[in-house]
Amino acid sequence: MTDPSEAVQSDEQIRSRTMTLLIAGHDTTTGALTWALRQVELPLVFAADGVERHVIPHP
């Protein structure tokens, strides 16, 4: 249960929590997009068992 006196937040608290949400969301989105674009870039090959797999090229 929350304390009824904590139900009303100041503008500063709301702003702080909103900024935290936006920054955290931005970081998560960036990571997900980077991973997805990297997966699209990797070539697919068929393994001996007939399953498609990504091949990570050696630098």
DRENSE-382557 format. One record per residue: x, y, z of N, C-alpha, C in turn; residue in one letter; residue number from 1. Coordinates in Angstrom, 2 decimals, decimal comma. Last residue first. Layout:
% DRENSE-382557
+---------+---------+---------+---------+---------+---------+---------+---------+---------+------+-----+
|     n.u |     n.v |     n.w |    ca.u |    ca.v |    ca.w |     c.u |     c.v |     c.w | type | seq |
+---------+---------+---------+---------+---------+---------+---------+---------+---------+------+-----+
|       X |       Y |       Z |       X |       Y |       Z |       X |       Y |       Z |    a | NUM |
...
+---------+---------+---------+---------+---------+---------+---------+---------+---------+------+-----+
This chain:
% DRENSE-382557
+---------+---------+---------+---------+---------+---------+---------+---------+---------+------+-----+
|     n.u |     n.v |     n.w |    ca.u |    ca.v |    ca.w |     c.u |     c.v |     c.w | type | seq |
+---------+---------+---------+---------+---------+---------+---------+---------+---------+------+-----+
|   37,29 |  -10,79 |  -37,98 |   37,84 |   -9,51 |  -38,48 |   39,18 |   -9,67 |  -39,14 |    p |  59 |
|   35,15 |  -13,37 |  -39,13 |   36,31 |  -13,00 |  -38,31 |   36,91 |  -11,71 |  -38,87 |    h |  58 |
|   31,60 |  -13,26 |  -39,24 |   32,90 |  -13,22 |  -39,91 |   34,00 |  -12,81 |  -38,94 |    p |  57 |
|   29,27 |  -15,41 |  -38,15 |   29,95 |  -14,21 |  -37,70 |   31,34 |  -14,20 |  -38,33 |    i |  56 |
|   26,46 |  -16,54 |  -39,66 |   27,90 |  -16,74 |  -39,61 |   28,51 |  -15,42 |  -39,22 |    v |  55 |
|   23,38 |  -17,89 |  -38,55 |   24,19 |  -16,72 |  -38,86 |   25,67 |  -17,08 |  -38,75 |    h |  54 |
|   21,76 |  -20,69 |  -40,09 |   22,46 |  -20,07 |  -38,97 |   23,22 |  -18,85 |  -39,47 |    r |  53 |
|   19,20 |  -22,98 |  -40,84 |   19,88 |  -21,72 |  -41,18 |   20,53 |  -21,14 |  -39,94 |    e |  52 |
|   19,64 |  -26,47 |  -40,87 |   19,15 |  -25,31 |  -40,15 |   19,94 |  -24,07 |  -40,57 |    v |  51 |
|   20,69 |  -28,81 |  -41,88 |   19,64 |  -28,13 |  -42,63 |   19,06 |  -26,90 |  -41,98 |    g |  50 |
|   22,88 |  -29,88 |  -40,68 |   21,58 |  -30,41 |  -40,25 |   20,40 |  -29,70 |  -40,92 |    d |  49 |
|   24,96 |  -28,41 |  -41,72 |   24,80 |  -29,80 |  -42,18 |   23,45 |  -30,38 |  -41,79 |    a |  48 |
|   23,52 |  -25,13 |  -42,24 |   24,42 |  -26,08 |  -41,57 |   24,13 |  -27,48 |  -42,11 |    a |  47 |
|   23,40 |  -22,55 |  -44,49 |   22,74 |  -23,77 |  -44,05 |   23,78 |  -24,69 |  -43,44 |    f |  46 |
|   23,79 |  -19,12 |  -43,51 |   24,26 |  -20,33 |  -44,20 |   23,45 |  -21,50 |  -43,68 |    v |  45 |
|   23,54 |  -15,60 |  -43,79 |   22,94 |  -16,88 |  -43,35 |   23,55 |  -18,02 |  -44,16 |    l |  44 |
|   25,52 |  -12,81 |  -42,68 |   25,08 |  -13,75 |  -43,73 |   24,50 |  -15,02 |  -43,11 |    p |  43 |
|   24,39 |   -9,98 |  -40,85 |   25,13 |  -11,24 |  -40,86 |   24,62 |  -12,16 |  -41,96 |    l |  42 |
|   22,54 |   -7,87 |  -40,93 |   23,79 |   -7,75 |  -41,69 |   24,53 |   -9,08 |  -41,82 |    e |  41 |
|   20,60 |   -8,54 |  -39,14 |   20,23 |   -8,44 |  -40,55 |   21,48 |   -8,45 |  -41,43 |    v |  40 |
|   22,05 |   -8,33 |  -36,77 |   21,53 |   -9,63 |  -37,18 |   21,16 |   -9,64 |  -38,66 |    q |  39 |
|   22,49 |   -5,57 |  -36,69 |   23,64 |   -6,47 |  -36,80 |   23,19 |   -7,86 |  -37,26 |    r |  38 |
|   19,90 |   -4,69 |  -36,29 |   20,59 |   -4,35 |  -37,54 |   21,82 |   -5,22 |  -37,75 |    l |  37 |
|   19,44 |   -5,74 |  -33,71 |   18,62 |   -6,15 |  -34,85 |   19,32 |   -5,86 |  -36,18 |    a |  36 |
|   21,37 |   -4,39 |  -32,11 |   21,38 |   -5,84 |  -32,22 |   20,63 |   -6,30 |  -33,47 |    w |  35 |
|   20,49 |   -1,73 |  -32,49 |   21,85 |   -2,13 |  -32,86 |   21,93 |   -3,63 |  -33,06 |    t |  34 |
|   17,92 |   -1,87 |  -31,39 |   18,09 |   -1,58 |  -32,82 |   19,48 |   -1,97 |  -33,31 |    l |  33 |
|   18,55 |   -2,42 |  -28,70 |   17,74 |   -3,36 |  -29,48 |   17,90 |   -3,13 |  -30,98 |    a |  32 |
|   20,01 |   -0,13 |  -27,95 |   20,61 |   -1,47 |  -27,88 |   19,86 |   -2,47 |  -28,74 |    g |  31 |
|   18,07 |    1,87 |  -28,32 |   19,33 |    1,90 |  -29,06 |   19,98 |    0,53 |  -29,09 |    t |  30 |
|   16,14 |    1,10 |  -26,43 |   15,81 |    1,11 |  -27,86 |   17,07 |    1,09 |  -28,71 |    t |  29 |
|   17,59 |    1,51 |  -24,06 |   17,10 |    0,18 |  -24,40 |   16,79 |    0,08 |  -25,90 |    t |  28 |
|   18,01 |    4,29 |  -24,17 |   19,14 |    3,38 |  -24,12 |   18,73 |    1,97 |  -24,53 |    d |  27 |
|   15,36 |    5,23 |  -24,11 |   16,24 |    5,56 |  -25,24 |   17,39 |    4,58 |  -25,30 |    h |  26 |
|   14,49 |    4,36 |  -21,62 |   13,85 |    3,86 |  -22,83 |   14,70 |    4,09 |  -24,06 |    g |  25 |
|   16,14 |    5,89 |  -19,98 |   16,23 |    4,44 |  -19,93 |   15,61 |    3,82 |  -21,18 |    a |  24 |
|   15,21 |    8,46 |  -20,72 |   16,61 |    8,09 |  -20,90 |   16,77 |    6,58 |  -20,91 |    i |  23 |
|   12,47 |    8,30 |  -20,01 |   12,88 |    8,61 |  -21,39 |   14,32 |    8,18 |  -21,65 |    l |  22 |
|   12,61 |    7,73 |  -17,25 |   11,91 |    6,82 |  -18,17 |   12,37 |    7,05 |  -19,61 |    l |  21 |
|   13,94 |   10,03 |  -16,35 |   14,53 |    8,70 |  -16,15 |   13,91 |    7,69 |  -17,11 |    t |  20 |
|   12,07 |   11,99 |  -17,02 |   13,38 |   12,00 |  -17,67 |   14,07 |   10,64 |  -17,52 |    m |  19 |
|   10,00 |   11,23 |  -15,27 |    9,78 |   11,23 |  -16,71 |   11,10 |   11,19 |  -17,47 |    t |  18 |
|   11,20 |   11,66 |  -12,79 |   10,79 |   10,30 |  -13,17 |   10,54 |   10,19 |  -14,67 |    r |  17 |
|   11,59 |   14,46 |  -12,92 |   12,71 |   13,56 |  -12,71 |   12,37 |   12,14 |  -13,16 |    s |  16 |
|    8,94 |   15,41 |  -13,20 |    9,93 |   15,67 |  -14,24 |   11,10 |   14,70 |  -14,14 |    r |  15 |
|    7,87 |   14,54 |  -10,75 |    7,30 |   14,06 |  -12,01 |    8,30 |   14,24 |  -13,15 |    i |  14 |
|    9,47 |   15,98 |   -8,96 |    9,46 |   14,52 |   -8,93 |    8,93 |   13,95 |  -10,24 |    q |  13 |
|    8,78 |   18,61 |   -9,70 |   10,17 |   18,16 |   -9,81 |   10,26 |   16,64 |   -9,80 |    e |  12 |
|    6,11 |   18,76 |   -9,04 |    6,49 |   18,87 |  -10,45 |    7,91 |   18,36 |  -10,67 |    d |  11 |
|    5,40 |   16,25 |   -6,53 |    5,75 |   17,61 |   -6,96 |    6,11 |   17,58 |   -8,44 |    s |  10 |
|    2,57 |   14,11 |   -6,19 |    3,99 |   14,33 |   -6,43 |    4,23 |   15,76 |   -6,87 |    q |   9 |
|    0,40 |   12,55 |   -4,06 |    0,61 |   13,77 |   -4,83 |    2,10 |   14,01 |   -4,95 |    v |   8 |
|    0,78 |   10,29 |   -2,49 |    0,02 |   10,17 |   -3,73 |    0,22 |   11,39 |   -4,62 |    a |   7 |
|    1,87 |   10,42 |   -0,03 |    2,81 |   10,32 |   -1,13 |    2,10 |   10,27 |   -2,48 |    e |   6 |
|   -0,22 |   10,33 |    1,69 |    0,51 |   11,60 |    1,62 |    1,52 |   11,60 |    0,49 |    s |   5 |
|   -1,06 |    7,68 |    1,55 |   -1,84 |    8,70 |    0,86 |   -1,12 |   10,04 |    0,76 |    p |   4 |
|    1,36 |    5,25 |    0,87 |    0,93 |    6,24 |    1,86 |    0,15 |    7,33 |    1,12 |    d |   3 |
|    0,42 |    2,24 |   -0,68 |    1,14 |    3,51 |   -0,66 |    0,52 |    4,43 |    0,37 |    t |   2 |
|    0,84 |   -1,18 |    0,00 |    0,00 |    0,00 |    0,00 |    0,88 |    1,24 |    0,00 |    m |   1 |
+---------+---------+---------+---------+---------+---------+---------+---------+---------+------+-----+
